[in-house]
Amino acid sequence: MLDRLNFREAMSRLTGAVTVITTNGPAGLGGFTATAVCSITDDPPMLLACMNRNSRQHGVFNSNGVLCVNVLTAEQEQISRVFASPAKVEERFQSGRWTVLETGAPALENALVNFDGRIVQVIEAGTHSIFLCQIVTLRIETDDPTGLAYYGRKYHPIAEKKRDETPLHQPLLRPLNEFL
């Protein structure tokens, strides 16, 4: 049997985009920090998000049936920390500026991307629920902000390097007969 601590250490070396996943509806407001988000398909547009079933907010997400995945910028690291803390839900939403898109789940203004969707299926796996979500609308930040990643139990800013038009090296061209 694989050791649980070794598995956790190995997973800490898997870089993930930092997100705050939110919901709102009849069961109330909810939000948590997550890196376990992945695209599924673009037709229809779907993603998955994982949540620990022991979370006190698990029932809120299940009952509301909607969520918004807010992909954070490096400047929003503190928001991630607040949503990962034991702070009360209402206190969490005091960090950042919030709006709503189509589903009514809170969307963080100036996030890199907001994926607003409906939970269409829930799969139970080990200690977690996997929410399969159909995205009904999204918003992409038009500025060129720096992304935020989590690796090695630490936050790291991620910026796209501007590509120089000059190739790094010239291709090595040799006559074909040299290879035969």
C-alpha positions in Angstrom: 0.0 0.0 0.0 1.3 3.5 -0.9 2.1 5.7 2.0 -0.3 8.6 2.3 2.4 11.1 3.4 4.6 10.2 0.4 1.7 10.6 -1.9 1.0 14.1 -0.5 4.6 15.1 -0.8 4.6 13.9 -4.5 1.4 15.9 -5.2 3.0 19.0 -3.7 5.3 18.9 -6.7 2.4 19.1 -9.1 2.0 22.8 -10.0 -1.6 24.0 -10.0 -3.3 27.3 -10.8 -4.7 28.9 -7.7 -8.5 29.4 -7.7 -11.2 30.5 -5.4 -14.4 28.5 -6.0 -17.6 30.2 -5.0 -21.3 29.5 -4.8 -24.6 31.2 -3.8 -28.2 30.1 -3.8 -30.9 28.8 -1.6 -28.4 27.0 0.7 -26.3 30.2 1.1 -23.0 31.7 0.3 -19.8 29.5 0.1 -16.2 29.7 -1.1 -12.9 27.9 -0.8 -9.4 27.9 -2.3 -8.5 25.1 -4.6 -5.9 23.9 -7.1 -7.8 20.7 -8.1 -9.5 22.1 -11.2 -9.3 20.7 -14.7 -10.9 21.2 -18.1 -13.0 18.2 -19.4 -14.2 19.3 -22.8 -14.9 22.3 -24.9 -18.1 21.0 -26.5 -20.0 21.5 -24.3 -17.6 23.6 -22.2 -17.1 21.7 -19.0 -14.6 21.5 -16.1 -14.2 19.6 -12.9 -13.5 20.9 -9.4 -12.7 18.8 -6.4 -13.8 19.5 -2.8 -13.2 17.6 0.4 -16.5 16.1 1.6 -15.6 17.0 5.2 -15.6 20.7 4.4 -18.4 22.5 6.3 -19.3 24.1 3.0 -19.7 20.9 1.0 -23.5 20.7 1.5 -23.8 24.4 0.4 -22.2 23.6 -3.0 -24.1 20.4 -3.4 -27.5 22.1 -2.7 -26.9 25.3 -4.7 -25.8 23.3 -7.8 -23.8 26.3 -9.2 -20.3 27.5 -8.8 -17.8 30.0 -10.2 -14.1 29.1 -10.5 -12.2 32.3 -10.1 -8.6 31.9 -11.4 -6.4 34.3 -9.3 -3.7 36.7 -10.3 -0.5 37.0 -8.3 -1.9 40.2 -6.8 -4.8 38.2 -5.4 -2.7 35.8 -3.3 -4.1 37.2 0.0 -7.6 36.4 -1.2 -6.5 32.8 -1.6 -5.1 32.7 1.9 -8.4 34.1 3.3 -10.5 31.5 1.5 -8.1 28.8 2.7 -8.4 29.9 6.3 -11.0 29.0 8.9 -12.6 32.4 8.6 -16.4 32.6 8.4 -17.9 32.7 4.9 -19.1 36.3 5.3 -15.6 37.4 6.3 -14.0 35.7 3.3 -16.1 37.8 0.9 -14.8 41.0 2.5 -11.6 40.3 0.6 -11.7 41.5 -3.0 -14.5 43.0 -5.1 -17.3 40.6 -6.1 -20.0 40.6 -8.8 -22.2 37.9 -10.3 -22.4 36.5 -13.8 -25.2 34.2 -15.0 -25.6 31.6 -12.2 -25.5 34.0 -9.3 -22.3 32.5 -7.8 -19.8 35.3 -6.8 -17.3 36.2 -9.5 -14.1 38.0 -8.4 -13.5 41.2 -10.3 -10.1 41.3 -12.0 -9.5 37.6 -11.7 -7.6 36.1 -14.6 -10.7 34.2 -15.6 -14.1 33.5 -14.1 -15.7 30.2 -15.1 -19.4 30.4 -14.2 -21.2 27.1 -14.3 -23.8 24.6 -13.2 -22.9 21.4 -11.4 -24.3 18.6 -13.7 -22.9 15.6 -11.9 -21.1 14.8 -8.6 -18.8 11.8 -8.3 -17.7 10.6 -4.9 -14.0 9.5 -4.8 -12.2 8.8 -1.5 -12.5 11.8 0.7 -13.6 14.2 -2.0 -16.5 15.0 -4.3 -15.7 15.8 -7.9 -18.1 18.4 -9.3 -18.6 18.1 -13.1 -19.7 21.6 -14.2 -21.1 22.9 -17.5 -19.8 26.4 -18.0 -22.6 28.8 -19.0 -20.5 32.0 -19.2 -17.0 33.1 -18.6 -15.1 36.3 -18.3 -11.4 36.7 -19.3 -9.3 39.6 -17.9 -8.3 41.8 -20.7 -5.1 43.2 -19.1 -2.1 41.0 -19.0 -1.9 40.1 -15.3 0.5 37.8 -13.7 -1.0 34.4 -12.8 -0.7 32.6 -9.5 0.5 29.0 -9.1 0.9 26.7 -6.1 4.0 24.4 -6.0 5.9 22.9 -3.2 3.4 24.3 -0.7 4.2 27.8 -1.7 2.7 30.5 -4.0 4.6 31.5 -7.1 3.8 34.2 -9.6 3.6 33.0 -13.2 4.1 35.5 -16.1 4.1 34.8 -19.8 7.5 35.7 -21.2 7.4 37.9 -24.2 8.9 35.9 -27.1 11.7 37.4 -29.0 11.3 37.2 -32.7 14.8 36.0 -33.1 15.2 32.2 -32.8 17.3 30.9 -30.0 19.5 28.9 -32.4 19.8 28.5 -36.1 18.7 25.2 -37.4 21.5 22.9 -38.4 21.1 22.2 -42.1 23.1 19.4 -43.6 22.8 17.6 -46.9 20.5 14.6 -46.7 23.3 12.2 -47.9 25.2 12.9 -44.6 22.5 11.0 -42.8 22.4 8.0 -45.1 
